[in-house]
């Protein structure tokens, strides 16, 4: 069993969904496991089941875990070239298709801390002007990470966040407040932020532009297909809806939903789906309502009594009508009307109908299947010509198909007799048929090679997405390291300042100051101590005070050091005979006080030594 299918890891994913509503089952397992293990290492966990127990005891850990999984790597106008193309080519298309006062709706899905949504606001304000932007444009920024959304709602960013912003745009759209830059409040009101899960939640609809950059690459192929179908539904049709993706997302396998506008910039347009049902507009009232009703009834009777079997299927694939001949011939129950055609036997016997129906929609013409054989249990056979004709409304939009079954059994029997007479000719054509078979074999080999190339291309695309995912993880880690490095730099400056302050204090003291730890090793030895005893700080630091060869009777100090360190006494003073570095005999007063830490623990002793008059 592979590590990705580890039951303990699967149990962790289920636990997250039950406890916090996050469904990570659609994420690519390798990158998901890397992010989870990274967080587990920070809290000292190695096993998934132990980490579940840790989450149960420490609910605040959920926030840290989600922040680690949901990589919030973003910036203003990230990847400059696609944004330039969007501003110069796509925005004019979107705005040109709109009325002068018609609203423009934009969705930034997976917006993280909001830079992408504000980039869109700047781009549309540049195209429309501030007044028209406030009046017409509505931008929806969504993400699954509530903490990132809180940052987005504040619209306040540090100098590092806006360093990629062109200076003229920064000046025009942001207000400096101390060391922060705040997006213009009058434009901010046109941007709405909210939590949204693109896998589970219903999409925002009637969109002109949907921006989802470097988000799809975190999901597996099945979940990507599900999300893209929702995106397709959310966008306006008629070539007016555009999708803007990240550089690792190419949609090579989704040409039925989106067509590239600029593949290099990852901008796509929505593809209209054929055969969508349309509501038939009501007939105009010409004052002859009774005649219209009578004519409708007449048409229904004519359809019902037709000697040719005929059924009607609407755009949703539902059987809406079957005349008497069709019901008798194909054993259609009146209750079958209103059921999906695919649930009925007639959809695949005597012929598979779904493919001809799709072809009729796509080519907007009648599709004919000739001499379709229908066999009965007694061995008898029946032959049909099947005509699948698309039906259109007044606007020439397809609303369904009519399927007619013509019984051509007599002609088919005659055809069989003619077939027998052609057998001799068929023998002469065997060589030609052999050549055709060879060509078919070659064609199959080419088709197989083409499929292999497509598979390789999909594998390369998957690898590219995985590499881009790892790149963003590395970028996120680098940002974290930069933050830690900045904190360390600040602490180092503070420590250097404190050390300089302490050095200044020790240098300014008239008395010799010596600090020792619990083992009586020297920690501090100021300049006055150097002058008094003749040893430099590098010669004594780390050595035992009692082992120093100086003119001070250090052996006599043991009796005052031990009580101070043990806590028996807080302050002691003694005068001893000593010899300074110049060889002069002196009286030396030694004051001993304990070295107490912030936790009230005695870590050593402080000795102040000064010469006293004899």
Secondary structure as a PSIPRED ss2 file (coil, helix, strand):
# PSIPRED VFORMAT (PSIPRED V4.0)

   1 X C   1.000  0.000  0.000
   2 X C   1.000  0.000  0.000
   3 X H   0.000  1.000  0.000
   4 X H   0.000  1.000  0.000
   5 X H   0.000  1.000  0.000
   6 X C   1.000  0.000  0.000
   7 X H   0.000  1.000  0.000
   8 X H   0.000  1.000  0.000
   9 X H   0.000  1.000  0.000
  10 X H   0.000  1.000  0.000
  11 X H   0.000  1.000  0.000
  12 X H   0.000  1.000  0.000
  13 X H   0.000  1.000  0.000
  14 X H   0.000  1.000  0.000
  15 X H   0.000  1.000  0.000
  16 X H   0.000  1.000  0.000
  17 X H   0.000  1.000  0.000
  18 X H   0.000  1.000  0.000
  19 X H   0.000  1.000  0.000
  20 X H   0.000  1.000  0.000
  21 X C   1.000  0.000  0.000
  22 X C   1.000  0.000  0.000
  23 X C   1.000  0.000  0.000
  24 X C   1.000  0.000  0.000
  25 X C   1.000  0.000  0.000
  26 X C   1.000  0.000  0.000
  27 X E   0.000  0.000  1.000
  28 X C   1.000  0.000  0.000
  29 X H   0.000  1.000  0.000
  30 X H   0.000  1.000  0.000
  31 X H   0.000  1.000  0.000
  32 X H   0.000  1.000  0.000
  33 X H   0.000  1.000  0.000
  34 X H   0.000  1.000  0.000
  35 X H   0.000  1.000  0.000
  36 X H   0.000  1.000  0.000
  37 X H   0.000  1.000  0.000
  38 X H   0.000  1.000  0.000
  39 X H   0.000  1.000  0.000
  40 X H   0.000  1.000  0.000
  41 X H   0.000  1.000  0.000
  42 X H   0.000  1.000  0.000
  43 X C   1.000  0.000  0.000
  44 X C   1.000  0.000  0.000
  45 X C   1.000  0.000  0.000
  46 X C   1.000  0.000  0.000
  47 X C   1.000  0.000  0.000
  48 X H   0.000  1.000  0.000
  49 X H   0.000  1.000  0.000
  50 X H   0.000  1.000  0.000
  51 X H   0.000  1.000  0.000
  52 X H   0.000  1.000  0.000
  53 X H   0.000  1.000  0.000
  54 X H   0.000  1.000  0.000
  55 X H   0.000  1.000  0.000
  56 X H   0.000  1.000  0.000
  57 X H   0.000  1.000  0.000
  58 X C   1.000  0.000  0.000
  59 X C   1.000  0.000  0.000
  60 X C   1.000  0.000  0.000
  61 X H   0.000  1.000  0.000
  62 X H   0.000  1.000  0.000
  63 X H   0.000  1.000  0.000
  64 X H   0.000  1.000  0.000
  65 X H   0.000  1.000  0.000
  66 X H   0.000  1.000  0.000
  67 X H   0.000  1.000  0.000
  68 X H   0.000  1.000  0.000
  69 X H   0.000  1.000  0.000
  70 X C   1.000  0.000  0.000
  71 X C   1.000  0.000  0.000
  72 X C   1.000  0.000  0.000
  73 X C   1.000  0.000  0.000
  74 X C   1.000  0.000  0.000
  75 X C   1.000  0.000  0.000
  76 X C   1.000  0.000  0.000
  77 X C   1.000  0.000  0.000
  78 X C   1.000  0.000  0.000
  79 X C   1.000  0.000  0.000
  80 X H   0.000  1.000  0.000
  81 X H   0.000  1.000  0.000
  82 X H   0.000  1.000  0.000
  83 X H   0.000  1.000  0.000
  84 X H   0.000  1.000  0.000
  85 X H   0.000  1.000  0.000
  86 X H   0.000  1.000  0.000
  87 X H   0.000  1.000  0.000
  88 X H   0.000  1.000  0.000
  89 X H   0.000  1.000  0.000
  90 X H   0.000  1.000  0.000
  91 X H   0.000  1.000  0.000
  92 X H   0.000  1.000  0.000
  93 X H   0.000  1.000  0.000
  94 X H   0.000  1.000  0.000
  95 X H   0.000  1.000  0.000
  96 X H   0.000  1.000  0.000
  97 X C   1.000  0.000  0.000
  98 X C   1.000  0.000  0.000
  99 X C   1.000  0.000  0.000
 100 X C   1.000  0.000  0.000
 101 X C   1.000  0.000  0.000
 102 X C   1.000  0.000  0.000
 103 X C   1.000  0.000  0.000
 104 X E   0.000  0.000  1.000
 105 X E   0.000  0.000  1.000
 106 X E   0.000  0.000  1.000
 107 X E   0.000  0.000  1.000
 108 X E   0.000  0.000  1.000
 109 X E   0.000  0.000  1.000
 110 X C   1.000  0.000  0.000
 111 X C   1.000  0.000  0.000
 112 X C   1.000  0.000  0.000
 113 X C   1.000  0.000  0.000
 114 X C   1.000  0.000  0.000
 115 X H   0.000  1.000  0.000
 116 X H   0.000  1.000  0.000
 117 X H   0.000  1.000  0.000
 118 X H   0.000  1.000  0.000
 119 X H   0.000  1.000  0.000
 120 X H   0.000  1.000  0.000
 121 X H   0.000  1.000  0.000
 122 X H   0.000  1.000  0.000
 123 X H   0.000  1.000  0.000
 124 X H   0.000  1.000  0.000
 125 X H   0.000  1.000  0.000
 126 X H   0.000  1.000  0.000
 127 X H   0.000  1.000  0.000
 128 X H   0.000  1.000  0.000
 129 X C   1.000  0.000  0.000
 130 X H   0.000  1.000  0.000
 131 X H   0.000  1.000  0.000
 132 X H   0.000  1.000  0.000
 133 X H   0.000  1.000  0.000
 134 X H   0.000  1.000  0.000
 135 X H   0.000  1.000  0.000
 136 X H   0.000  1.000  0.000
 137 X E   0.000  0.000  1.000
 138 X E   0.000  0.000  1.000
 139 X E   0.000  0.000  1.000
 140 X E   0.000  0.000  1.000
 141 X E   0.000  0.000  1.000
 142 X E   0.000  0.000  1.000
 143 X E   0.000  0.000  1.000
 144 X C   1.000  0.000  0.000
 145 X C   1.000  0.000  0.000
 146 X H   0.000  1.000  0.000
 147 X H   0.000  1.000  0.000
 148 X H   0.000  1.000  0.000
 149 X H   0.000  1.000  0.000
 150 X H   0.000  1.000  0.000
 151 X H   0.000  1.000  0.000
 152 X H   0.000  1.000  0.000
 153 X H   0.000  1.000  0.000
 154 X H   0.000  1.000  0.000
 155 X C   1.000  0.000  0.000
 156 X E   0.000  0.000  1.000
 157 X E   0.000  0.000  1.000
 158 X E   0.000  0.000  1.000
 159 X C   1.000  0.000  0.000
 160 X C   1.000  0.000  0.000
 161 X C   1.000  0.000  0.000
 162 X C   1.000  0.000  0.000
 163 X C   1.000  0.000  0.000
 164 X C   1.000  0.000  0.000
 165 X C   1.000  0.000  0.000
 166 X C   1.000  0.000  0.000
 167 X H   0.000  1.000  0.000
 168 X H   0.000  1.000  0.000
 169 X H   0.000  1.000  0.000
 170 X H   0.000  1.000  0.000
 171 X H   0.000  1.000  0.000
 172 X H   0.000  1.000  0.000
 173 X H   0.000  1.000  0.000
 174 X E   0.000  0.000  1.000
 175 X E   0.000  0.000  1.000
 176 X E   0.000  0.000  1.000
 177 X E   0.000  0.000  1.000
 178 X C   1.000  0.000  0.000
 179 X C   1.000  0.000  0.000
 180 X E   0.000  0.000  1.000
 181 X E   0.000  0.000  1.000
 182 X E   0.000  0.000  1.000
 183 X E   0.000  0.000  1.000
 184 X C   1.000  0.000  0.000
 185 X H   0.000  1.000  0.000
 186 X H   0.000  1.000  0.000
 187 X H   0.000  1.000  0.000
 188 X H   0.000  1.000  0.000
 189 X C   1.000  0.000  0.000
 190 X C   1.000  0.000  0.000
 191 X E   0.000  0.000  1.000
 192 X E   0.000  0.000  1.000
 193 X E   0.000  0.000  1.000
 194 X E   0.000  0.000  1.000
 195 X E   0.000  0.000  1.000
 196 X C   1.000  0.000  0.000
 197 X C   1.000  0.000  0.000
 198 X C   1.000  0.000  0.000
 199 X C   1.000  0.000  0.000
 200 X C   1.000  0.000  0.000
 201 X C   1.000  0.000  0.000
 202 X C   1.000  0.000  0.000
 203 X C   1.000  0.000  0.000
 204 X C   1.000  0.000  0.000
 205 X C   1.000  0.000  0.000
 206 X C   1.000  0.000  0.000
 207 X E   0.000  0.000  1.000
 208 X C   1.000  0.000  0.000
 209 X E   0.000  0.000  1.000
 210 X E   0.000  0.000  1.000
 211 X E   0.000  0.000  1.000
 212 X E   0.000  0.000  1.000
 213 X C   1.000  0.000  0.000
 214 X C   1.000  0.000  0.000
 215 X C   1.000  0.000  0.000
 216 X H   0.000  1.000  0.000
 217 X H   0.000  1.000  0.000
 218 X H   0.000  1.000  0.000
 219 X E   0.000  0.000  1.000
 220 X C   1.000  0.000  0.000
 221 X H   0.000  1.000  0.000
 222 X H   0.000  1.000  0.000
 223 X H   0.000  1.000  0.000
 224 X H   0.000  1.000  0.000
 225 X H   0.000  1.000  0.000
 226 X H   0.000  1.000  0.000
 227 X H   0.000  1.000  0.000
 228 X H   0.000  1.000  0.000
 229 X H   0.000  1.000  0.000
 230 X H   0.000  1.000  0.000
 231 X H   0.000  1.000  0.000
 232 X H   0.000  1.000  0.000
 233 X H   0.000  1.000  0.000
 234 X H   0.000  1.000  0.000
 235 X E   0.000  0.000  1.000
 236 X C   1.000  0.000  0.000
 237 X C   1.000  0.000  0.000
 238 X C   1.000  0.000  0.000
 239 X C   1.000  0.000  0.000
 240 X C   1.000  0.000  0.000
 241 X C   1.000  0.000  0.000
 242 X E   0.000  0.000  1.000
 243 X E   0.000  0.000  1.000
 244 X E   0.000  0.000  1.000
 245 X E   0.000  0.000  1.000
 246 X C   1.000  0.000  0.000
 247 X C   1.000  0.000  0.000
 248 X C   1.000  0.000  0.000
 249 X C   1.000  0.000  0.000
 250 X C   1.000  0.000  0.000
 251 X C   1.000  0.000  0.000
 252 X C   1.000  0.000  0.000
 253 X C   1.000  0.000  0.000
 254 X C   1.000  0.000  0.000
 255 X C   1.000  0.000  0.000
 256 X C   1.000  0.000  0.000
 257 X C   1.000  0.000  0.000
 258 X E   0.000  0.000  1.000
 259 X E   0.000  0.000  1.000
 260 X E   0.000  0.000  1.000
 261 X E   0.000  0.000  1.000
 262 X E   0.000  0.000  1.000
 263 X C   1.000  0.000  0.000
 264 X C   1.000  0.000  0.000
 265 X C   1.000  0.000  0.000
 266 X C   1.000  0.000  0.000
 267 X E   0.000  0.000  1.000
 268 X E   0.000  0.000  1.000
 269 X E   0.000  0.000  1.000
 270 X E   0.000  0.000  1.000
 271 X C   1.000  0.000  0.000
 272 X C   1.000  0.000  0.000
 273 X C   1.000  0.000  0.000
 274 X C   1.000  0.000  0.000
 275 X C   1.000  0.000  0.000
 276 X C   1.000  0.000  0.000
 277 X C   1.000  0.000  0.000
 278 X C   1.000  0.000  0.000
 279 X C   1.000  0.000  0.000
 280 X C   1.000  0.000  0.000
 281 X C   1.000  0.000  0.000
 282 X C   1.000  0.000  0.000
 283 X C   1.000  0.000  0.000
 284 X C   1.000  0.000  0.000
 285 X C   1.000  0.000  0.000
 286 X C   1.000  0.000  0.000
 287 X C   1.000  0.000  0.000
 288 X C   1.000  0.000  0.000
 289 X H   0.000  1.000  0.000
 290 X H   0.000  1.000  0.000
 291 X H   0.000  1.000  0.000
 292 X H   0.000  1.000  0.000
 293 X H   0.000  1.000  0.000
 294 X H   0.000  1.000  0.000
 295 X H   0.000  1.000  0.000
 296 X H   0.000  1.000  0.000
 297 X H   0.000  1.000  0.000
 298 X H   0.000  1.000  0.000
 299 X H   0.000  1.000  0.000
 300 X H   0.000  1.000  0.000
 301 X H   0.000  1.000  0.000
 302 X H   0.000  1.000  0.000
 303 X H   0.000  1.000  0.000
 304 X H   0.000  1.000  0.000
 305 X C   1.000  0.000  0.000
 306 X C   1.000  0.000  0.000
 307 X C   1.000  0.000  0.000
 308 X C   1.000  0.000  0.000
 309 X E   0.000  0.000  1.000
 310 X E   0.000  0.000  1.000
 311 X E   0.000  0.000  1.000
 312 X E   0.000  0.000  1.000
 313 X E   0.000  0.000  1.000
 314 X E   0.000  0.000  1.000
 315 X C   1.000  0.000  0.000
 316 X C   1.000  0.000  0.000
 317 X C   1.000  0.000  0.000
 318 X E   0.000  0.000  1.000
 319 X E   0.000  0.000  1.000
 320 X E   0.000  0.000  1.000
 321 X E   0.000  0.000  1.000
 322 X E   0.000  0.000  1.000
 323 X C   1.000  0.000  0.000
 324 X H   0.000  1.000  0.000
 325 X H   0.000  1.000  0.000
 326 X H   0.000  1.000  0.000
 327 X H   0.000  1.000  0.000
 328 X H   0.000  1.000  0.000
 329 X H   0.000  1.000  0.000
 330 X H   0.000  1.000  0.000
 331 X C   1.000  0.000  0.000
 332 X C   1.000  0.000  0.000
 333 X C   1.000  0.000  0.000
 334 X H   0.000  1.000  0.000
 335 X H   0.000  1.000  0.000
 336 X H   0.000  1.000  0.000
 337 X C   1.000  0.000  0.000
 338 X C   1.000  0.000  0.000
 339 X C   1.000  0.000  0.000
 340 X E   0.000  0.000  1.000
 341 X H   0.000  1.000  0.000
 342 X H   0.000  1.000  0.000
 343 X H   0.000  1.000  0.000
 344 X C   1.000  0.000  0.000
 345 X H   0.000  1.000  0.000
 346 X H   0.000  1.000  0.000
 347 X H   0.000  1.000  0.000
 348 X C   1.000  0.000  0.000
 349 X C   1.000  0.000  0.000
 350 X C   1.000  0.000  0.000
 351 X C   1.000  0.000  0.000
 352 X C   1.000  0.000  0.000
 353 X C   1.000  0.000  0.000
 354 X H   0.000  1.000  0.000
 355 X H   0.000  1.000  0.000
 356 X H   0.000  1.000  0.000
 357 X H   0.000  1.000  0.000
 358 X H   0.000  1.000  0.000
 359 X H   0.000  1.000  0.000
 360 X H   0.000  1.000  0.000
 361 X H   0.000  1.000  0.000
 362 X H   0.000  1.000  0.000
 363 X H   0.000  1.000  0.000
 364 X C   1.000  0.000  0.000
 365 X C   1.000  0.000  0.000
 366 X C   1.000  0.000  0.000
 367 X E   0.000  0.000  1.000
 368 X E   0.000  0.000  1.000
 369 X E   0.000  0.000  1.000
 370 X E   0.000  0.000  1.000
 371 X E   0.000  0.000  1.000
 372 X E   0.000  0.000  1.000
 373 X E   0.000  0.000  1.000
 374 X E   0.000  0.000  1.000
 375 X E   0.000  0.000  1.000
 376 X C   1.000  0.000  0.000
 377 X C   1.000  0.000  0.000
 378 X C   1.000  0.000  0.000
 379 X C   1.000  0.000  0.000
 380 X C   1.000  0.000  0.000
 381 X E   0.000  0.000  1.000
 382 X E   0.000  0.000  1.000
 383 X E   0.000  0.000  1.000
 384 X E   0.000  0.000  1.000
 385 X E   0.000  0.000  1.000
 386 X E   0.000  0.000  1.000
 387 X E   0.000  0.000  1.000
 388 X E   0.000  0.000  1.000
 389 X E   0.000  0.000  1.000
 390 X E   0.000  0.000  1.000
 391 X E   0.000  0.000  1.000
 392 X E   0.000  0.000  1.000
 393 X C   1.000  0.000  0.000
 394 X C   1.000  0.000  0.000
 395 X C   1.000  0.000  0.000
 396 X C   1.000  0.000  0.000
 397 X C   1.000  0.000  0.000
 398 X E   0.000  0.000  1.000
 399 X E   0.000  0.000  1.000
 400 X E   0.000  0.000  1.000
 401 X E   0.000  0.000  1.000
 402 X E   0.000  0.000  1.000
 403 X E   0.000  0.000  1.000
 404 X E   0.000  0.000  1.000
 405 X E   0.000  0.000  1.000
 406 X E   0.000  0.000  1.000
 407 X E   0.000  0.000  1.000
 408 X C   1.000  0.000  0.000
 409 X H   0.000  1.000  0.000
 410 X H   0.000  1.000  0.000
 411 X H   0.000  1.000  0.000
 412 X H   0.000  1.000  0.000
 413 X H   0.000  1.000  0.000
 414 X H   0.000  1.000  0.000
 415 X H   0.000  1.000  0.000
 416 X H   0.000  1.000  0.000
 417 X H   0.000  1.000  0.000
 418 X H   0.000  1.000  0.000
 419 X H   0.000  1.000  0.000
 420 X H   0.000  1.000  0.000
 421 X H   0.000  1.000  0.000
 422 X C   1.000  0.000  0.000
 423 X H   0.000  1.000  0.000
 424 X H   0.000  1.000  0.000
 425 X H   0.000  1.000  0.000
 426 X H   0.000  1.000  0.000
 427 X H   0.000  1.000  0.000
 428 X H   0.000  1.000  0.000
 429 X C   1.000  0.000  0.000
 430 X H   0.000  1.000  0.000
 431 X H   0.000  1.000  0.000
 432 X H   0.000  1.000  0.000
 433 X H   0.000  1.000  0.000
 434 X H   0.000  1.000  0.000
 435 X H   0.000  1.000  0.000
 436 X H   0.000  1.000  0.000
 437 X H   0.000  1.000  0.000
 438 X H   0.000  1.000  0.000
 439 X H   0.000  1.000  0.000
 440 X H   0.000  1.000  0.000
 441 X H   0.000  1.000  0.000
 442 X H   0.000  1.000  0.000
 443 X H   0.000  1.000  0.000
 444 X H   0.000  1.000  0.000
 445 X H   0.000  1.000  0.000
 446 X H   0.000  1.000  0.000
 447 X H   0.000  1.000  0.000
 448 X H   0.000  1.000  0.000
 449 X H   0.000  1.000  0.000
 450 X H   0.000  1.000  0.000
 451 X H   0.000  1.000  0.000
 452 X H   0.000  1.000  0.000
 453 X H   0.000  1.000  0.000
 454 X H   0.000  1.000  0.000
 455 X H   0.000  1.000  0.000
 456 X H   0.000  1.000  0.000
 457 X H   0.000  1.000  0.000
 458 X H   0.000  1.000  0.000
 459 X H   0.000  1.000  0.000
 460 X H   0.000  1.000  0.000
 461 X H   0.000  1.000  0.000
 462 X H   0.000  1.000  0.000
 463 X H   0.000  1.000  0.000
 464 X H   0.000  1.000  0.000
 465 X H   0.000  1.000  0.000
 466 X H   0.000  1.000  0.000
 467 X H   0.000  1.000  0.000
 468 X H   0.000  1.000  0.000
 469 X H   0.000  1.000  0.000
 470 X H   0.000  1.000  0.000
 471 X H   0.000  1.000  0.000
 472 X H   0.000  1.000  0.000
 473 X H   0.000  1.000  0.000
 474 X H   0.000  1.000  0.000
 475 X H   0.000  1.000  0.000
 476 X H   0.000  1.000  0.000
 477 X H   0.000  1.000  0.000
 478 X H   0.000  1.000  0.000
 479 X H   0.000  1.000  0.000
 480 X H   0.000  1.000  0.000
 481 X H   0.000  1.000  0.000
 482 X H   0.000  1.000  0.000
 483 X H   0.000  1.000  0.000
 484 X H   0.000  1.000  0.000
 485 X H   0.000  1.000  0.000
 486 X H   0.000  1.000  0.000
 487 X H   0.000  1.000  0.000
 488 X H   0.000  1.000  0.000
 489 X H   0.000  1.000  0.000
 490 X H   0.000  1.000  0.000
 491 X H   0.000  1.000  0.000
 492 X H   0.000  1.000  0.000
 493 X H   0.000  1.000  0.000
 494 X H   0.000  1.000  0.000
 495 X H   0.000  1.000  0.000
 496 X H   0.000  1.000  0.000
 497 X H   0.000  1.000  0.000
 498 X H   0.000  1.000  0.000
 499 X H   0.000  1.000  0.000
 500 X H   0.000  1.000  0.000
 501 X H   0.000  1.000  0.000
 502 X H   0.000  1.000  0.000
 503 X H   0.000  1.000  0.000
 504 X H   0.000  1.000  0.000
 505 X H   0.000  1.000  0.000
 506 X H   0.000  1.000  0.000
 507 X H   0.000  1.000  0.000
 508 X H   0.000  1.000  0.000
 509 X C   1.000  0.000  0.000
 510 X C   1.000  0.000  0.000
 511 X C   1.000  0.000  0.000
 512 X E   0.000  0.000  1.000
 513 X E   0.000  0.000  1.000
 514 X E   0.000  0.000  1.000
 515 X E   0.000  0.000  1.000
 516 X E   0.000  0.000  1.000
 517 X E   0.000  0.000  1.000
 518 X C   1.000  0.000  0.000
 519 X C   1.000  0.000  0.000
 520 X C   1.000  0.000  0.000
 521 X E   0.000  0.000  1.000
 522 X E   0.000  0.000  1.000
 523 X E   0.000  0.000  1.000
 524 X E   0.000  0.000  1.000
 525 X E   0.000  0.000  1.000
 526 X C   1.000  0.000  0.000
 527 X H   0.000  1.000  0.000
 528 X H   0.000  1.000  0.000
 529 X H   0.000  1.000  0.000
 530 X H   0.000  1.000  0.000
 531 X H   0.000  1.000  0.000
 532 X H   0.000  1.000  0.000
 533 X H   0.000  1.000  0.000
 534 X C   1.000  0.000  0.000
 535 X C   1.000  0.000  0.000
 536 X C   1.000  0.000  0.000
 537 X H   0.000  1.000  0.000
 538 X H   0.000  1.000  0.000
 539 X H   0.000  1.000  0.000
 540 X H   0.000  1.000  0.000
 541 X C   1.000  0.000  0.000
 542 X C   1.000  0.000  0.000
 543 X C   1.000  0.000  0.000
 544 X E   0.000  0.000  1.000
 545 X H   0.000  1.000  0.000
 546 X H   0.000  1.000  0.000
 547 X H   0.000  1.000  0.000
 548 X C   1.000  0.000  0.000
 549 X C   1.000  0.000  0.000
 550 X C   1.000  0.000  0.000
 551 X C   1.000  0.000  0.000
 552 X E   0.000  0.000  1.000
 553 X C   1.000  0.000  0.000
 554 X H   0.000  1.000  0.000
 555 X H   0.000  1.000  0.000
 556 X H   0.000  1.000  0.000
 557 X H   0.000  1.000  0.000
 558 X H   0.000  1.000  0.000
 559 X H   0.000  1.000  0.000
 560 X H   0.000  1.000  0.000
 561 X H   0.000  1.000  0.000
 562 X H   0.000  1.000  0.000
 563 X H   0.000  1.000  0.000
 564 X H   0.000  1.000  0.000
 565 X H   0.000  1.000  0.000
 566 X H   0.000  1.000  0.000
 567 X C   1.000  0.000  0.000
 568 X C   1.000  0.000  0.000
 569 X C   1.000  0.000  0.000
 570 X C   1.000  0.000  0.000
 571 X E   0.000  0.000  1.000
 572 X E   0.000  0.000  1.000
 573 X E   0.000  0.000  1.000
 574 X E   0.000  0.000  1.000
 575 X E   0.000  0.000  1.000
 576 X E   0.000  0.000  1.000
 577 X E   0.000  0.000  1.000
 578 X E   0.000  0.000  1.000
 579 X E   0.000  0.000  1.000
 580 X C   1.000  0.000  0.000
 581 X C   1.000  0.000  0.000
 582 X C   1.000  0.000  0.000
 583 X C   1.000  0.000  0.000
 584 X C   1.000  0.000  0.000
 585 X E   0.000  0.000  1.000
 586 X E   0.000  0.000  1.000
 587 X E   0.000  0.000  1.000
 588 X E   0.000  0.000  1.000
 589 X E   0.000  0.000  1.000
 590 X E   0.000  0.000  1.000
 591 X E   0.000  0.000  1.000
 592 X E   0.000  0.000  1.000
 593 X E   0.000  0.000  1.000
 594 X E   0.000  0.000  1.000
 595 X E   0.000  0.000  1.000
 596 X E   0.000  0.000  1.000
 597 X C   1.000  0.000  0.000
 598 X C   1.000  0.000  0.000
 599 X C   1.000  0.000  0.000
 600 X C   1.000  0.000  0.000
 601 X C   1.000  0.000  0.000
 602 X E   0.000  0.000  1.000
 603 X E   0.000  0.000  1.000
 604 X E   0.000  0.000  1.000
 605 X E   0.000  0.000  1.000
 606 X E   0.000  0.000  1.000
 607 X E   0.000  0.000  1.000
 608 X E   0.000  0.000  1.000
 609 X E   0.000  0.000  1.000
 610 X E   0.000  0.000  1.000
 611 X E   0.000  0.000  1.000
 612 X E   0.000  0.000  1.000
 613 X C   1.000  0.000  0.000
 614 X C   1.000  0.000  0.000
